[in-house]
Amino acid sequence: MSLRIGFGLTLAASLLLGAVVVQAAPASWWLYESASTGRTMCSNVPQASGWVRVAGPFNNGGCRR
């Protein structure tokens, strides 16, 4: 009986670890431009409504390929 419980716990831990590993991909970075001032900013999260996404995705915070 304890072998079944051990196997079940091992299987559950493996599935949980697999789910965490699958979601560990880095976020994409995007270049945004302010609609009012024209300034640009690199970000990996969506910006407020006054910012327009103009380029990307990039793989780094400098928005360089």
BELSULHU-V923366 format. One record per pair of residues at least 4 apart in sequence whose ideal C-beta (glycine too) atoms are under 6 Angstrom apart, sorted by the first residue. I is the first residue (numbers start at 1). J is the second residue. D is the distance in Angstrom with one decimal. If there is no record, write none. Layout:
i:I j:J d:D
i:I j:J d:D
This chain:
i:27 j:44 d:4.2
i:28 j:57 d:3.4
i:29 j:42 d:5.5
i:29 j:44 d:4.9
i:29 j:58 d:4.3
i:29 j:61 d:5.8
i:29 j:63 d:5.7
i:30 j:53 d:5.1
i:30 j:56 d:3.7
i:31 j:40 d:5.9
i:31 j:42 d:5.6
i:31 j:54 d:5.3
i:31 j:55 d:4.0
i:31 j:56 d:5.5
i:31 j:63 d:4.5
i:32 j:41 d:5.1
i:32 j:43 d:6.0
i:32 j:47 d:5.0
i:32 j:51 d:4.3
i:32 j:53 d:5.7
i:33 j:40 d:5.1
i:33 j:52 d:5.3
i:33 j:54 d:4.7
i:34 j:39 d:4.7
i:34 j:51 d:5.8
i:35 j:50 d:5.2
i:35 j:52 d:5.7
i:36 j:50 d:6.0
i:42 j:61 d:5.9
i:42 j:63 d:3.7
i:47 j:51 d:3.6
i:58 j:63 d:4.7
